[in-house]
């Protein structure tokens, strides 16, 4: 199960993360504040499922999406952001 620290440790080490750093992070709460912030953001955006994609904190898509739709989300966000910053 992905929430099992032993599984997370194995996967992290398999992809090349430093063994001892992985063990220390999994044993501690170094990033707890950041995780809580992410959870609060997800709740404020009414995110209830994964995957969930949020672009520029304004455009979202729920569920597995094809790459082309994600590209359209990025293009839309870029256009909106550019319209706000172009004189």
C-alpha positions, 0 to 999 in steps of 0.5 A, a space after each residue: 500500500 502506498 501509505 506504508 512507510 516501508 513501501 514509500 522507502 523502497 520506492 524512493 530508494 529505487 528511484 535514486 533518492 538517498 537512503 538515509 535522507 529518505 529514512 529520516 524524512 519518513 520517520 519525522 515530520 519535517 514537511 508536516 506544515 507544508 502537507 497541512 497547507 496543501 490539505 487546506 488548499 485542497 479543501 478550499 478548492 473542494 478537491 475530493 479525489 485524485 488525480 486533480 490538476 490545478 493550474 495557476 490556482 484558477 483552472 482545474 480538472 478532476 480525474 485522469 485526463 489525456 495530455 491534450 486536455 492538460 495542455 489546453 489547461 496550461 494554454 488557457 492559464 497562460 492566456 489568462 495570465 498574459 491578459 492580466 500582465 499585458 499593458 
